Structures are given as structure tokens and as C-alpha cells.
């Protein structure tokens, strides 16, 4: 074979390769990664995924047909969240859905360019995730659960349902809720108004939860507020059990605490939030930039009361509070 022929073959292959690569890339199925801070065994968290999938399907996306969805569950463990973030990014997804602040932080530590749609995030501006709610200006946008005065509502509901309360412990994991001071401001302000002492109860293990609630039970007129981070959610079985054992009034951030036996909750409709998140993933896959998509605020709040639990605690629910409830479990 002559040198000139070999040269023509090489040039032809060099031209054909990028053309083939571009064609393969054009035909590549879009990939969406979902990093969930909760445990896979959590039926409530599964319902959020189902709501997202339903919303996504309504927009024409079917997993395995025209999109590949890779879902990972971290079980409320920081190290596992970090490991799974690396694993998912190695799959080279087009968009990552990051559920809760620890998932967002893990993804952005690994990659600052990939498009991120977040859910269950507290005040993304204060946390430095976006520049403003209206113009995120970076590679991420999404749906925030934070409303500055919700701590006031928690304290108000607590005093309505347990008017004798003089001390309220606020339970949270500081590693998973670096934003906890944002909630404490409104909780402490409301506590002062209602003549209640609000105290921080940071926990990092089930043993910490047991110790914190045992200590609270030794105080007269003690009660509990569970913050909205993933850790109390993952370990809600223990929190609800101990609240019943020590006969503590407790206010929770989400409905599923109350359906699992907790006393009362006031917070965002999380299934609705995840259903809405599907529209943002759809828009990004169709070419829009997260930087130009406003962060969405909560639009649906729920007040849920468990009358069986109230009766077991010896509490009488005021009629005005019952009248405001979106759901009463009897």
C-alpha cells in the first residue's frame, strides 16, 4: 500500500470519527439522575418519587423509552449522600434532581456545571445556592420549602394545642440542616411572645434523640418541635414513639409524621412540590437554562391533626384549630 493511500485512509477515518460521535451523541437518550436523602424503605419518600414520575410522564417522558432515570437513596447518611453523588455524576446525567440540602451540596461539591433541580431546600439564597429567587444566575434552580415565618406558625400551633407549654425543644441534625438558624429566628421570636423558652436540641444519632427527649421529659411543661431536615424524618418512628412515651406535645413539619402517629403538623405539601419539579426538568431537557428559571415558593400548606394521639396525651383540641385543619385523623 502506498504512503499516499494510507494517508487518505487516515484522513477519511479522522473525518468519519467525529461525525459518527456527533451522530451518536445526537441520538443519545437524555439522562436524569435523582439523589434522594431519605431511605428507600420510606413509603412517604416513595410517594414523592411517584409524584415526580407522574408529573414527568404527563409531559411525555417515559423511563427507558425516551429518558433514562437513575435513582439513588442515601438513607439520611451524609457519607452515603456524598458517595452516591459521585456515582451518579459518573453516569454523566443531563440533569440532577437533588432532594434536600445535603444532596444539593454533595452534587455541587463534585460538579459546578451540571444542571440541578432541587426540592426540599431551605432558603437557597441565604445558603448561597442561587443569587436571587427570581434570577438564580447559576446552574441550579428548583423548589424551596422555606417560608420565613413558618417557625412562628409551629409555635402558635403548639401553644394552641398544648397551652401549658413553657419549654420547647427544637430537634434537628446540624450536619444535615446547616440552615437551622433561619428557622430558629422565627421560632425564638414567637416563643418570646408566647412566654415559652425555645432551646436547640441538635442530634446526630438515635442515641442523641433518646437523650434529648429524655432530658426534655424531665422539664415541666415541655414540648417538641421537629425541624424540617431529613434526619428527623428518617428517624420519625423513634421521635413519635418517645413523644408518646413521655407524653410530650409535638409539632412536626410534614403530614407523614401525623399519619404515622404524631400529634400535629403544619407544612408544605411535598407530593405537590415534586410533581411540579418534573416541569423544570422537562424545560431544562428542552434547552432552557436553570439560571433563567425562578426558584418556586411553596403554594400548598397543610395543617393535619391526629385526634387519637391528642386523646392519648390527654389534650383537647380547640374548635378553632380543628376548623382550620385540612385533615383530621380520628
C-alpha positions in Angstrom: 0.0 0.0 0.0 1.4 3.4 -0.9 2.1 6.2 1.6 -0.5 8.5 -0.2 -3.2 5.8 0.1 -2.5 5.2 3.8 -2.7 9.0 4.3 -6.1 9.2 2.5 -7.4 6.4 4.7 -6.2 8.1 7.9 -7.8 11.4 6.9 -11.0 9.7 6.0 -11.2 7.9 9.3 -10.3 11.1 11.2 -13.3 12.9 9.4 -15.7 10.0 9.9 -15.0 9.5 13.6 -16.2 13.0 14.9 -19.2 12.7 12.5 -20.1 9.3 14.0 -19.5 10.6 17.5 -21.8 13.6 16.9 -24.5 11.3 15.5 -24.3 9.0 18.5 -24.4 12.0 20.8 -27.5 13.4 19.0 -29.2 10.0 19.3 -28.3 9.6 23.0 -31.2 9.2 25.4 -31.4 12.0 27.9 -30.4 11.0 31.4 -31.9 12.3 34.6 -30.3 11.4 38.0 -32.3 11.6 41.2 -30.4 11.8 44.5 -32.7 11.2 47.5 -31.6 11.9 51.0 -34.2 9.6 52.5 -34.3 5.8 52.8 -35.7 3.6 50.0 -37.9 1.9 52.6 -39.6 5.2 53.4 -43.1 4.9 51.9 -43.6 8.7 52.1 -40.4 9.4 50.2 -41.5 6.8 47.6 -44.7 8.8 47.1 -42.7 11.9 46.3 -40.8 9.9 43.6 -44.1 8.6 42.3 -45.5 12.2 42.1 -42.4 13.3 40.2 -42.7 10.3 37.8 -46.4 11.0 37.2 -45.7 14.7 36.5 -42.8 13.7 34.2 -45.0 11.1 32.3 -47.7 13.7 31.8 -45.1 15.8 29.9 -44.3 12.9 27.6 -41.3 11.3 29.3 -41.2 7.5 29.9 -38.3 5.9 31.7 -36.4 3.5 29.5 -38.2 4.7 26.3 -37.2 8.3 25.8 -35.3 9.1 29.0 -33.1 7.2 31.4 -33.8 7.9 35.1 -31.2 6.8 37.7 -32.5 6.9 41.3 -30.3 6.6 44.4 -31.4 6.6 48.1 -29.0 7.7 50.9 -30.9 6.7 54.0 -30.2 10.0 55.7 -26.5 9.4 55.9 -24.1 12.2 54.9 -21.3 9.9 53.8 -23.7 7.9 51.7 -25.1 11.0 50.1 -21.6 12.1 49.1 -20.7 8.6 47.7 -23.9 8.4 45.7 -23.4 11.9 44.3 -20.1 10.8 42.8 -21.6 7.6 41.5 -24.5 9.4 39.8 -22.2 12.1 38.2 -20.0 9.3 36.7 -23.1 8.4 34.7 -22.9 11.9 33.0 -26.6 12.9 33.5 -28.1 15.9 31.7 -30.0 17.0 34.9 -29.8 16.0 38.5 -32.8 16.2 40.8 -31.4 16.8 44.3 -33.8 16.1 47.1 -32.9 18.2 50.2 -29.9 20.4 51.0 -27.4 17.7 51.7 -28.0 16.2 48.3 -27.6 19.6 46.6 -24.3 20.3 48.5 -22.9 16.9 47.6 -23.7 17.3 43.9 -22.2 20.8 43.6 -19.1 19.9 45.5 -18.4 17.3 42.8 -19.5 19.3 39.7 -20.3 23.0 39.3 -21.6 22.9 35.8 -24.3 20.2 35.6 -27.9 21.4 35.7 -29.6 20.8 39.1 -33.2 21.0 40.1 -33.6 20.9 43.9 -36.5 20.2 46.1 -37.0 20.4 49.9 -34.4 23.1 50.2 -34.5 25.9 52.9 -33.8 29.4 51.7 -31.5 28.8 48.7 -30.4 32.5 48.7 -29.2 32.5 52.3 -27.4 29.2 51.7 -25.6 30.6 48.6 -27.1 28.2 46.2 -28.7 30.8 44.0 -28.2 34.6 43.5 -31.8 35.5 43.8 -35.1 33.6 43.7 -36.2 35.4 40.5 -32.9 35.0 38.7 -30.9 32.1 40.2 -27.9 33.0 37.9 -26.1 29.7 38.3 -26.5 26.1 37.3 -29.4 25.3 39.6 -32.9 26.2 40.4 -35.9 24.4 42.0 -38.4 24.4 44.8 -37.9 25.8 48.3 -39.8 24.7 51.4 -38.7 27.8 53.3 -41.2 30.4 54.4 -39.5 32.8 56.9 -42.4 32.8 59.4 -43.2 29.1 59.5 -41.4 28.8 62.8 -44.0 31.3 64.1 -46.8 29.1 62.9 -45.2 26.0 64.6 -45.0 27.8 67.9 -48.5 29.2 67.6 -50.0 25.8 66.8 -48.0 24.3 69.7 -49.5 26.8 72.2 -53.0 26.3 70.9 -52.9 22.5 71.2 -50.8 22.5 74.5 -51.3 25.9 76.2 -49.4 24.9 79.3 -46.2 24.6 77.3 -43.3 26.6 78.9 -40.3 25.0 77.2 -40.0 23.8 73.6 -37.0 21.8 72.3 -36.3 22.1 68.6 -34.8 18.9 67.3 -32.6 18.8 64.2 -29.3 17.5 62.8 -26.9 20.4 62.3 -24.9 18.4 59.7 -28.0 18.0 57.5 -29.5 21.3 58.4 -26.8 23.9 58.2 -29.6 26.4 57.7 -31.2 25.7 61.1 -30.6 29.3 62.4 -33.0 30.5 59.7 -35.8 28.6 61.4 -34.7 29.4 65.0 -35.0 33.1 64.5 -38.8 33.0 63.9 -39.2 30.2 66.5 -37.4 32.2 69.2 -39.3 35.4 68.4 -42.6 33.6 68.6 -41.5 31.8 71.8 -40.8 35.1 73.5 -44.2 36.3 72.6 -45.9 33.2 74.0 -43.7 33.2 77.1 -42.0 29.9 76.0 -38.3 29.1 76.2 -37.1 27.7 72.9 -34.0 25.5 73.1 -31.9 23.9 70.4 -31.7 20.1 70.5 -29.1 19.1 68.0 -28.9 15.3 67.3 -26.7 13.1 65.1 -27.8 9.6 66.1 -30.8 7.7 67.5 -29.0 7.7 70.9 -28.9 11.5 70.7 -32.6 11.6 70.0 -33.3 9.4 73.1 -31.1 11.6 75.3 -32.6 14.8 74.1 -36.2 13.7 74.6 -35.5 12.1 78.0 -34.0 15.4 79.2 -37.0 17.3 77.8 -39.4 15.0 79.6 -37.7 15.9 83.0 -38.6 19.5 82.4 -42.1 20.7 83.5 -44.5 21.7 80.7 -42.0 20.6 77.9 -42.9 20.1 74.3 -41.2 19.4 71.0 -40.8 21.0 67.5 -39.2 18.8 64.9 -37.4 20.8 62.2 -37.8 20.0 58.5 -34.4 18.4 57.8 -34.0 14.8 56.6 -32.6 13.3 59.8 -35.7 13.7 62.0 -37.8 12.5 59.0 -35.7 9.3 58.6 -35.9 8.6 62.4 -39.5 9.8 62.9 -40.5 6.4 64.2 -38.4 6.9 67.3 -39.4 10.5 67.8 -43.1 9.7 67.6 -42.6 6.7 69.9 -40.7 8.7 72.5 -43.2 11.7 72.3 -46.0 9.2 73.2 -43.9 7.5 75.9 -43.0 10.8 77.6 -46.4 12.3 76.9 -44.9 15.3 75.0 -46.9 17.5 72.7 -45.1 17.8 69.4 -45.4 19.8 66.2 -44.0 18.4 63.0 -43.2 19.9 59.6 -45.0 17.4 57.4 -48.2 15.4 57.1 -46.5 12.0 57.2 -45.4 12.4 60.8 -49.1 12.7 61.8 -50.3 9.8 59.6 -47.5 7.7 61.4 -48.9 8.7 64.8 -47.6 12.1 65.5 -49.8 14.8 67.1 -50.0 17.7 64.7 -48.2 19.0 61.6 -48.0 22.2 59.6 -46.0 22.4 56.4 -45.7 22.1 52.7 -47.5 19.5 50.5 -44.4 17.6 49.4 -46.0 15.4 46.8 -47.3 18.6 45.0 -43.8 20.1 45.1 -42.2 17.0 43.5 -45.0 16.8 40.8 -44.2 20.5 39.9 -40.5 19.8 39.9 -41.0 17.5 36.8 -41.9 20.5 34.7 -38.5 22.1 35.5 -36.6 19.0 34.5 -38.7 18.9 31.2 -37.8 22.5 30.4 -34.1 22.0 31.0 -34.0 18.9 28.8 -35.7 21.0 26.1 -32.9 23.6 26.3 -33.8 26.2 29.0 -31.1 27.2 31.5 -31.6 26.9 35.3 -30.1 30.3 35.7 -33.1 31.8 34.0 -35.8 29.8 35.8 -37.1 31.3 39.0 -37.0 29.3 42.2 -40.5 28.4 43.1 -42.0 29.1 46.5 -44.5 26.8 48.3 -48.1 27.2 47.2 -49.8 24.5 49.3 -49.6 24.2 53.1 -51.4 21.6 55.2 -52.5 21.5 58.8 -53.0 17.9 60.0 -54.3 16.8 63.4 -54.3 13.3 64.9 -57.2 13.2 67.4 -56.3 9.7 68.6 -52.8 10.9 69.6 -54.3 14.0 71.2 -56.7 11.8 73.3 -53.8 9.5 74.3 -51.9 12.6 75.5 -54.9 14.0 77.4 -55.2 17.0 75.1 -58.4 18.7 74.0 -58.1 20.2 70.5 -59.7 23.8 70.5 -62.5 24.0 68.0 -61.0 27.0 66.1 -57.9 24.8 65.5 -60.0 21.9 64.3 -61.9 24.2 62.0 -58.6 25.3 60.3 -57.3 21.7 59.8 -57.0 20.4 56.3 -57.3 16.8 57.6 -58.2 15.3 61.0 -57.3 11.7 61.7 -59.7 10.0 64.1 
